[in-house]
Amino acid sequence: MQVSETLILAKANSTLNMDVIYGIIGDPIEHSLSPAMHNAAYESLGLSDHCYLAFHVKPEDLQEALARAKALGIRGLNVTIPHKEAVTRLVDLDANARRIGAVNTVDIMNMKGYNTDGSGAVCALEEAGVSVRGKSVLVMGAGGAARAIAFALNDRGADLHIVNRTPERARLLAEGVADDVGWNSINKLEQYAGNSDIIINTTPVGMHPHVDESLITSNMMHEGQIVFDIVYNPVETRLLKEAKKAGAITIDGVKMLVYQGVKAFTVFTGIDPPADVMEGAVRARLGGEQL
């Protein structure tokens, strides 16, 4: 468990005045671009005493990591794979996080958990001009991000179907969201992909370094379909490349990363950050892709 060690090392090697510290925990965590995104926002806002760090926390060390973070005076933590569901048992939950059963944002000072993933995904879709009301939406995956996205889309009137490698997890999520949400094994993807208006990948399939992997291929998609991959490294995943071959409209994972980060930033600081600055920092780190 490396929260203390990472913080001490960062302070030793930094010329910044790190009085107000936030961060992200996960396993693995080296891929995270949340530090670049949040630190760019702090700089833009003139918050020179704020700093955001990445902490590698293994599942068995999660409870100790939260306790150490609080003892060290860390103000808030974002939570990524594989901790989003486990952390719900260790903090108080706001109503939305309690309903979803997953947390991606923790106010450490008050030990309260929130979930901004669902609103981040909806913002990404809306920015692309996509309304989900009355649309058939296929969600691939049933983990913490999938839970948040499924609840948010159901709230907005989408016709949902969830597929997962473990069908039982898909069933439990579907039944938790609403009685009319469908579910099945991911082995049935071909049956559902072509008939969906919107496809959303919430799994890590296609994430660096496994960039050649995709759950579906171009022959399973069609022109005009919306394909949204929440994986952001690489920006153009194999799934999105396959979608473009089919003539589908694609949305990359940077948008969700940014918008969930905007909401988390506000939870932590009470300030609405510059989303364009945060997105620019992420895309610059990913290789200078054009906005």
C-alpha positions as CSV (number, residue, x, y, z in Angstrom):
1,M,0.0,0.0,0.0
2,Q,1.7,3.1,-1.2
3,V,-0.3,6.2,-0.3
4,S,2.1,7.5,2.3
5,E,5.2,6.5,0.3
6,T,3.9,8.2,-2.9
7,L,3.0,11.4,-1.1
8,I,6.4,11.6,0.7
9,L,8.3,11.0,-2.6
10,A,6.2,13.5,-4.5
11,K,6.8,16.2,-1.8
12,A,10.5,15.4,-1.9
13,N,10.8,15.8,-5.6
14,S,8.4,18.7,-6.1
15,T,9.0,22.4,-6.0
16,L,5.2,23.0,-5.7
17,N,3.6,24.1,-2.5
18,M,1.5,21.0,-2.0
19,D,-0.8,22.2,0.8
20,V,-4.1,21.0,-0.7
21,I,-3.8,17.4,-2.0
22,Y,-6.2,15.3,-4.0
23,G,-5.6,12.1,-5.9
24,I,-6.8,8.9,-7.5
25,I,-6.5,5.3,-6.3
26,G,-6.5,2.2,-8.5
27,D,-4.8,-1.0,-9.4
28,P,-3.1,-0.5,-11.9
29,I,-2.8,3.3,-11.8
30,E,0.1,4.1,-14.0
31,H,-2.1,4.7,-17.0
32,S,-4.3,7.4,-15.3
33,L,-4.4,10.8,-16.8
34,S,-6.5,12.3,-14.0
35,P,-3.4,14.0,-12.5
36,A,-2.6,15.8,-15.7
37,M,-6.2,16.8,-16.1
38,H,-6.8,18.1,-12.6
39,N,-3.4,19.8,-12.2
40,A,-3.9,21.6,-15.5
41,A,-7.2,23.0,-14.1
42,Y,-5.5,24.0,-10.8
43,E,-2.9,25.9,-12.8
44,S,-5.5,27.6,-15.0
45,L,-7.4,28.7,-11.9
46,G,-4.3,30.0,-10.1
47,L,-4.6,27.3,-7.3
48,S,-0.9,27.0,-6.9
49,D,-1.2,25.2,-3.5
50,H,-3.3,22.4,-5.0
51,C,-1.8,19.2,-6.3
52,Y,-3.3,15.9,-7.6
53,L,-1.4,12.6,-7.4
54,A,-1.9,9.0,-8.4
55,F,-1.7,6.3,-5.7
56,H,-1.3,2.6,-6.5
57,V,-3.6,0.7,-4.1
58,K,-4.1,-3.0,-4.2
59,P,-7.6,-4.4,-3.3
60,E,-6.4,-5.8,0.0
61,D,-5.1,-2.4,1.0
62,L,-8.1,-0.3,0.2
63,Q,-9.4,0.3,3.7
64,E,-5.9,1.1,5.0
65,A,-5.4,3.5,2.1
66,L,-8.5,5.5,2.9
67,A,-7.5,5.7,6.6
68,R,-4.0,6.8,5.7
69,A,-5.3,9.4,3.2
70,K,-7.4,10.9,5.9
71,A,-4.6,10.9,8.4
72,L,-2.3,12.6,5.9
73,G,-4.8,15.3,5.3
74,I,-5.6,14.4,1.7
75,R,-8.8,16.2,0.8
76,G,-10.3,13.9,-1.8
77,L,-9.7,10.8,-3.9
78,N,-11.1,9.6,-7.2
79,V,-11.5,5.8,-7.4
80,T,-10.9,3.7,-10.5
81,I,-10.7,0.0,-11.3
82,P,-11.0,-2.3,-9.4
83,H,-12.2,-0.3,-6.3
84,K,-15.4,1.4,-7.3
85,E,-17.8,-1.1,-5.8
86,A,-15.6,-2.2,-2.8
87,V,-15.2,1.4,-1.6
88,T,-19.0,1.7,-1.1
89,R,-18.6,-0.5,2.1
90,L,-16.0,1.9,3.6
91,V,-17.6,5.4,3.2
92,D,-21.0,7.1,3.6
93,L,-22.8,7.4,0.3
94,D,-24.9,10.1,-1.2
95,A,-28.2,9.1,-2.6
96,N,-27.0,8.6,-6.2
97,A,-24.0,6.5,-5.2
98,R,-26.1,4.4,-2.9
99,R,-28.6,3.7,-5.7
100,I,-25.8,2.8,-8.1
101,G,-23.7,0.8,-5.7
102,A,-20.4,2.2,-7.0
103,V,-18.3,5.2,-6.1
104,N,-15.7,7.1,-8.2
105,T,-15.3,10.2,-6.0
106,V,-14.6,10.3,-2.2
107,D,-14.6,13.4,0.0
108,I,-12.0,12.2,2.4
109,M,-12.5,14.9,5.0
110,N,-16.1,13.7,5.4
111,M,-15.6,10.1,4.2
112,K,-18.5,10.5,1.8
113,G,-18.7,8.8,-1.6
114,Y,-20.2,10.1,-4.8
115,N,-20.5,8.9,-8.4
116,T,-19.9,11.2,-11.3
117,D,-19.4,8.5,-14.0
118,G,-23.1,8.5,-15.1
119,S,-23.3,12.2,-15.5
120,G,-19.9,12.3,-17.3
121,A,-21.1,9.7,-19.9
122,V,-24.4,11.6,-20.5
123,C,-22.5,14.9,-20.9
124,A,-20.3,13.2,-23.5
125,L,-23.3,11.9,-25.4
126,E,-25.1,15.2,-25.2
127,E,-22.1,17.2,-26.5
128,A,-22.1,14.9,-29.5
129,G,-25.8,15.8,-30.1
130,V,-27.0,12.4,-29.0
131,S,-30.3,12.0,-27.1
132,V,-30.9,8.6,-25.5
133,R,-34.6,9.0,-24.9
134,G,-36.5,6.2,-26.7
135,K,-33.2,4.8,-28.2
136,S,-32.1,1.2,-27.8
137,V,-28.8,1.2,-26.0
138,L,-26.5,-1.8,-25.6
139,V,-24.1,-1.5,-22.6
140,M,-21.2,-3.9,-22.7
141,G,-20.0,-4.7,-19.2
142,A,-21.5,-4.7,-15.7
143,G,-18.8,-3.2,-13.5
144,G,-18.7,0.1,-11.5
145,A,-18.7,2.4,-14.6
146,A,-21.4,0.3,-16.3
147,R,-23.6,0.6,-13.2
148,A,-23.4,4.4,-13.1
149,I,-24.0,4.7,-16.9
150,A,-26.9,2.3,-16.9
151,F,-28.8,4.2,-14.1
152,A,-28.1,7.5,-15.8
153,L,-29.4,6.3,-19.2
154,N,-32.4,4.7,-17.7
155,D,-33.3,8.0,-15.9
156,R,-33.2,9.6,-19.3
157,G,-35.6,7.2,-21.0
158,A,-33.2,4.8,-22.8
159,D,-34.3,1.3,-23.8
160,L,-31.4,-0.6,-22.2
161,H,-29.8,-4.0,-22.7
162,I,-26.7,-5.1,-20.7
163,V,-24.3,-7.9,-21.7
164,N,-21.4,-9.2,-19.7
165,R,-18.9,-12.0,-19.6
166,T,-20.5,-13.2,-16.4
167,P,-24.3,-13.2,-17.3
168,E,-25.3,-13.2,-13.6
169,R,-23.7,-9.8,-13.1
170,A,-25.5,-8.5,-16.1
171,R,-28.8,-9.9,-14.7
172,L,-28.2,-8.3,-11.2
173,L,-27.4,-5.0,-12.7
174,A,-30.4,-5.0,-15.1
175,E,-32.8,-6.0,-12.3
176,G,-31.3,-3.3,-10.1
177,V,-31.9,-0.6,-12.6
178,A,-35.4,-1.4,-13.7
179,D,-37.8,-4.3,-14.5
180,D,-37.7,-3.7,-18.3
181,V,-33.9,-3.6,-18.7
182,G,-32.7,-6.6,-20.7
183,W,-29.6,-8.6,-20.1
184,N,-27.6,-11.5,-21.5
185,S,-24.2,-13.1,-21.9
186,I,-21.5,-11.2,-23.9
187,N,-21.5,-14.2,-26.2
188,K,-24.8,-12.9,-27.5
189,L,-23.3,-9.6,-28.7
190,E,-23.8,-10.2,-32.4
191,Q,-27.5,-10.8,-31.7
192,Y,-27.9,-7.3,-30.1
193,A,-25.2,-5.1,-31.6
194,G,-26.7,-4.6,-35.0
195,N,-30.2,-3.8,-33.6
196,S,-29.0,-1.1,-31.2
197,D,-29.1,2.6,-31.8
198,I,-26.2,3.2,-29.4
199,I,-23.4,0.9,-28.2
200,I,-21.4,1.7,-25.1
201,N,-18.3,-0.2,-24.1
202,T,-17.7,0.1,-20.3
203,T,-15.2,-2.8,-20.2
204,P,-11.3,-2.4,-20.3
205,V,-11.2,-4.4,-23.5
206,G,-9.0,-2.4,-26.0
207,M,-7.2,-0.4,-23.3
208,H,-3.4,0.0,-23.6
209,P,-1.4,-2.2,-24.0
210,H,-4.1,-4.5,-25.4
211,V,-4.9,-2.1,-28.2
212,D,-5.8,-4.7,-30.8
213,E,-8.7,-6.2,-28.9
214,S,-12.4,-5.4,-29.5
215,L,-15.6,-7.1,-28.4
216,I,-17.3,-6.4,-31.7
217,T,-16.2,-5.8,-35.3
218,S,-17.4,-3.7,-38.2
219,N,-19.7,-6.4,-39.6
220,M,-21.7,-6.3,-36.4
221,M,-22.4,-2.6,-36.6
222,H,-24.0,-0.3,-39.2
223,E,-24.0,3.2,-40.7
224,G,-25.4,5.9,-38.5
225,Q,-25.1,3.9,-35.3
226,I,-23.6,5.7,-32.2
227,V,-20.6,3.8,-30.8
228,F,-19.1,5.2,-27.5
229,D,-16.0,3.6,-25.9
230,I,-15.2,4.9,-22.4
231,V,-11.6,3.6,-22.8
232,Y,-9.4,6.7,-23.4
233,N,-6.0,5.2,-23.9
234,P,-5.7,4.8,-26.8
235,V,-8.1,7.6,-27.8
236,E,-9.1,5.7,-31.0
237,T,-9.6,2.1,-29.7
238,R,-10.0,-0.9,-32.0
239,L,-13.7,-0.8,-31.3
240,L,-13.9,2.8,-32.6
241,K,-11.8,1.9,-35.7
242,E,-14.2,-0.9,-36.4
243,A,-17.2,1.4,-35.9
244,K,-15.8,3.9,-38.4
245,K,-15.4,1.1,-41.0
246,A,-19.1,0.4,-40.6
247,G,-20.0,4.1,-41.0
248,A,-21.0,4.6,-37.4
249,I,-20.6,7.8,-35.4
250,T,-18.0,7.5,-32.7
251,I,-17.4,9.1,-29.3
252,D,-14.1,8.5,-27.6
253,G,-13.5,8.0,-23.9
254,V,-11.7,11.3,-23.3
255,K,-15.1,13.1,-23.2
256,M,-16.4,11.0,-20.3
257,L,-13.1,11.2,-18.5
258,V,-13.2,15.0,-18.7
259,Y,-16.9,15.4,-17.7
260,Q,-16.8,13.0,-14.8
261,G,-13.6,14.8,-13.7
262,V,-15.3,18.2,-14.0
263,K,-18.1,17.0,-11.6
264,A,-15.5,15.4,-9.2
265,F,-13.5,18.7,-9.2
266,T,-16.6,20.6,-8.1
267,V,-17.3,18.0,-5.4
268,F,-13.8,18.4,-4.1
269,T,-13.4,22.2,-4.3
270,G,-16.8,23.8,-4.8
271,I,-15.4,25.4,-8.0
272,D,-16.6,24.7,-11.6
273,P,-13.3,24.0,-13.5
274,P,-12.5,24.8,-17.2
275,A,-13.5,21.7,-19.1
276,D,-11.6,22.8,-22.2
277,V,-8.3,23.1,-20.2
278,M,-8.8,19.6,-18.7
279,E,-9.6,18.1,-22.1
280,G,-6.6,19.8,-23.7
281,A,-4.3,18.4,-21.0
282,V,-5.6,14.9,-21.5
283,R,-5.3,15.0,-25.3
284,A,-1.8,16.5,-25.2
285,R,-0.7,13.6,-23.0
286,L,-2.2,11.1,-25.3
287,G,-0.3,12.3,-28.3
288,G,-1.7,15.7,-29.4
289,E,-5.0,14.5,-30.9
290,Q,-7.0,17.5,-32.2
291,L,-10.0,18.6,-30.3
